[in-house]
Amino acid sequence: MKIIVLVKEVPDTWGERKLDLETGLADRAAGEVVLDEIGERALEVALAHADAHDGTEVVVMSMGPESAATTIRKGLAMGAASAVHIADPALAAADLGLTARTLAAAIRRSGFDLVITGNLSTDGSGGVIPAMLAELLGVPNATALSSVEIADGSVSGVRAVEGGTMRVNAPLPAVVSITEALPDARFPNFKGIMAAKKKPFETLGAADLDVEPEDLSVGWSIMTAVAEKPPRTAGTKITDDGDGGTRIAEFLIENRLV
């Protein structure tokens, strides 16, 4: 079985995060960058299955700048067999649609039985890539799973719904996305870090995936404006002079909070 796990380099949530006001893209030089935690959890699902089932190949795949190669190698140090890095300056401003098309092309090229990804990244928080990939690849999609069981020819899991849970099942090949309810990822040990240096690491550009130049210049979404978040202002203070309850109610109504 071949499992592809999608991972992503993102700005550290504990650090400062800024947008480039000219491009609208995340300013990755503003702070530290890390492998997204939800991607690490997705990788843990695949590695745990590989630990218990011989013949399982786990591949980490990511689309990002050339500098992301170091971060992606963490997936190899954790235990993945190989990595695929899609790095092309022409893809730097890719929207969700172009990102999904490019990743789908890379997944088809590699071949797969199962794709595992997080439900949404901590930087863009789009949350639509798993469903878009499943549509482009023509396979079933099980989303927002809080548990995953992989069997011969199928994948199943539990999804939280209002008032309870839902058990879902899909035949392979398939795409699944997981939530933070899944266990924390393992830490790379020294042996894994050293082994990662010798593992296959393939770097692809848009041309390798037959992504045409015209596709790169036409996005499916358009950024119309970008601006810094306005500074926080002082809140409204209400002193109770006997009419505090009425004034609070008026404030809530005025701000459409009730």
Legacy VTK file of the C-alpha trace (Angstrom):
# vtk DataFile Version 3.0
C-alpha trace
ASCII
DATASET POLYDATA
POINTS 258 float
0.000 0.000 0.000
1.232 3.480 -0.864
0.118 6.317 1.392
0.823 9.930 0.456
0.706 12.413 3.328
0.401 16.103 2.537
2.444 18.369 4.804
3.076 22.096 4.760
5.615 24.584 6.079
3.801 27.344 7.969
4.729 30.307 10.182
5.036 29.229 13.806
1.744 30.024 15.565
3.719 31.105 18.640
5.640 33.708 16.660
4.774 36.903 14.864
2.746 36.449 11.683
2.488 39.174 9.068
1.246 39.672 5.536
3.307 41.261 2.800
1.145 44.285 2.012
2.282 44.331 -1.622
1.641 40.703 -2.506
-0.900 39.705 0.131
1.180 36.608 0.876
2.442 35.527 4.279
5.736 37.171 5.170
7.703 34.030 5.998
10.751 36.047 7.003
8.829 37.658 9.863
9.349 34.697 12.189
10.168 31.021 12.522
8.660 28.449 10.174
7.680 24.915 11.162
5.991 21.824 9.789
2.271 22.302 10.371
1.156 20.296 13.400
-1.950 18.932 11.670
0.279 17.592 8.885
2.474 15.900 11.487
-0.607 14.221 12.968
-1.638 13.034 9.503
1.847 11.609 9.030
1.595 9.828 12.392
-1.575 8.067 11.182
0.288 6.763 8.138
3.439 5.800 10.059
1.467 3.966 12.748
-0.177 1.886 10.011
3.199 1.254 8.351
4.687 0.116 11.674
2.043 -2.598 11.919
1.824 -3.568 8.248
4.872 -4.557 6.226
4.869 -3.403 2.638
3.342 0.006 3.422
5.165 2.901 1.744
4.684 6.357 3.238
5.513 9.403 1.100
5.422 12.994 2.345
4.448 15.577 -0.258
4.454 19.347 -0.033
4.118 22.392 -2.245
6.179 25.347 -1.100
9.264 27.490 -1.671
12.703 25.930 -2.099
13.525 26.922 1.473
10.835 24.524 2.732
13.020 21.515 1.868
14.600 21.537 5.331
11.223 21.484 7.029
9.896 18.734 4.749
12.876 16.550 5.638
11.495 16.383 9.159
8.844 14.059 7.723
11.624 11.763 6.496
13.286 11.878 9.907
9.986 10.882 11.512
9.893 7.759 9.353
8.506 8.473 5.874
10.218 6.499 3.099
10.532 9.366 0.610
9.496 12.942 -0.062
8.162 14.941 -3.001
8.645 18.709 -2.942
6.840 20.859 -5.501
8.866 24.057 -5.707
8.451 26.576 -8.503
8.604 30.396 -8.275
5.673 30.547 -10.689
3.506 28.839 -8.066
4.347 31.296 -5.294
0.990 33.077 -5.447
-1.130 30.005 -6.213
-4.692 30.157 -4.928
-6.488 27.140 -3.515
-7.683 26.021 -6.942
-4.249 26.057 -8.544
-2.734 24.471 -5.431
-5.230 21.607 -5.625
-4.643 21.082 -9.360
-0.870 21.026 -8.890
-0.987 18.654 -5.931
-3.422 16.373 -7.770
-1.027 16.203 -10.727
1.858 15.280 -8.410
-0.237 12.630 -6.642
-1.262 11.066 -9.960
2.374 11.064 -11.053
3.485 9.257 -7.886
0.584 6.831 -7.741
-1.318 6.203 -4.502
-3.717 4.040 -2.573
-4.527 6.600 0.090
-3.941 10.327 0.590
-4.016 11.633 4.171
-4.063 15.333 4.968
-5.092 17.675 7.756
-8.512 19.253 7.667
-7.025 22.749 7.307
-3.653 24.464 7.625
-2.851 26.951 10.374
-1.814 29.673 7.946
-4.429 29.800 5.176
-7.156 27.836 7.007
-8.952 27.229 3.705
-10.130 23.747 4.624
-11.112 22.822 1.048
-7.985 21.182 -0.386
-8.939 17.592 0.638
-12.330 17.815 -1.081
-10.855 19.497 -4.165
-8.190 16.796 -4.447
-10.768 14.018 -4.214
-12.821 15.662 -6.960
-9.797 16.129 -9.224
-8.543 12.588 -8.605
-12.007 11.069 -8.967
-11.896 9.180 -5.656
-13.996 9.133 -2.444
-13.339 11.697 0.280
-13.826 11.180 4.022
-13.409 14.500 5.824
-12.654 15.716 9.349
-12.002 12.284 10.831
-11.268 12.016 14.548
-10.118 8.390 14.131
-8.811 6.434 11.141
-8.665 2.700 10.454
-6.933 1.520 7.274
-7.695 -1.956 5.941
-7.050 -3.872 2.730
-9.096 -2.073 0.117
-10.836 0.430 2.404
-10.457 3.214 4.944
-12.902 4.096 7.691
-13.175 6.487 10.586
-15.336 8.545 12.899
-16.450 12.102 12.281
-17.949 14.355 14.939
-21.371 15.745 14.026
-23.886 17.836 15.931
-25.195 15.777 18.796
-23.055 12.716 18.206
-20.645 10.956 15.865
-20.842 9.425 12.406
-18.886 6.411 11.174
-17.837 6.632 7.532
-16.210 4.156 5.185
-14.688 4.493 1.718
-13.059 2.087 -0.748
-9.473 2.708 -1.793
-8.066 4.698 -3.459
-9.370 7.605 -1.402
-8.537 10.939 0.205
-9.112 11.483 3.934
-8.585 14.496 6.154
-8.060 14.357 9.910
-8.609 16.704 12.850
-6.520 17.508 15.913
-8.348 14.731 17.779
-5.741 12.337 16.361
-2.648 11.605 18.499
0.397 13.849 18.604
3.154 12.962 16.164
6.293 11.121 17.197
9.568 13.015 17.612
12.385 12.291 15.160
15.217 10.474 16.891
18.913 10.692 16.011
18.783 7.528 13.929
15.842 8.876 11.948
17.527 12.233 11.380
20.653 10.576 10.012
18.648 8.162 7.850
16.633 11.047 6.388
19.743 12.370 4.645
19.885 9.257 2.436
16.196 8.882 1.649
14.798 9.800 -1.795
13.839 13.466 -2.041
12.320 14.512 -5.370
11.876 18.158 -6.315
9.363 18.970 -9.064
8.440 22.116 -10.947
5.270 23.080 -12.773
6.665 21.780 -16.072
7.292 18.337 -14.564
3.600 18.131 -13.716
2.352 19.455 -17.067
0.900 22.529 -15.379
0.640 24.907 -18.311
1.985 28.493 -18.111
-1.501 29.897 -18.759
-2.751 28.002 -15.698
-0.194 29.814 -13.577
-1.366 33.261 -14.621
-5.084 32.702 -14.147
-6.247 32.054 -10.619
-9.745 31.055 -9.592
-9.817 33.691 -6.882
-8.649 37.313 -6.939
-7.269 39.349 -4.041
-8.860 42.793 -4.198
-7.186 44.454 -1.187
-4.888 43.790 1.744
-4.254 45.934 4.813
-2.798 45.638 8.284
-5.129 44.782 11.111
-6.171 48.058 12.780
-4.808 48.666 16.271
-7.022 47.534 19.094
-9.110 50.329 20.585
-10.373 50.740 24.114
-13.658 49.042 24.873
-16.839 50.659 26.142
-16.998 51.049 29.917
-20.412 51.162 31.539
-20.752 52.459 35.081
-23.899 51.309 36.811
-25.808 54.325 38.074
-29.011 52.394 38.370
-29.484 51.963 34.612
-26.541 49.606 33.960
-28.720 46.714 32.840
-30.576 48.863 30.330
-27.365 50.369 28.935
-25.763 46.940 28.540
-28.855 45.658 26.729
-28.785 48.690 24.417
-25.081 48.104 23.706
-25.676 44.457 22.831
-28.601 45.325 20.566
-26.677 48.133 18.870
-23.787 45.751 18.075
-26.145 42.951 17.017
-24.881 40.657 19.751
-28.372 39.511 20.732
LINES 1 259
258 0 1 2 3 4 5 6 7 8 9 10 11 12 13 14 15 16 17 18 19 20 21 22 23 24 25 26 27 28 29 30 31 32 33 34 35 36 37 38 39 40 41 42 43 44 45 46 47 48 49 50 51 52 53 54 55 56 57 58 59 60 61 62 63 64 65 66 67 68 69 70 71 72 73 74 75 76 77 78 79 80 81 82 83 84 85 86 87 88 89 90 91 92 93 94 95 96 97 98 99 100 101 102 103 104 105 106 107 108 109 110 111 112 113 114 115 116 117 118 119 120 121 122 123 124 125 126 127 128 129 130 131 132 133 134 135 136 137 138 139 140 141 142 143 144 145 146 147 148 149 150 151 152 153 154 155 156 157 158 159 160 161 162 163 164 165 166 167 168 169 170 171 172 173 174 175 176 177 178 179 180 181 182 183 184 185 186 187 188 189 190 191 192 193 194 195 196 197 198 199 200 201 202 203 204 205 206 207 208 209 210 211 212 213 214 215 216 217 218 219 220 221 222 223 224 225 226 227 228 229 230 231 232 233 234 235 236 237 238 239 240 241 242 243 244 245 246 247 248 249 250 251 252 253 254 255 256 257
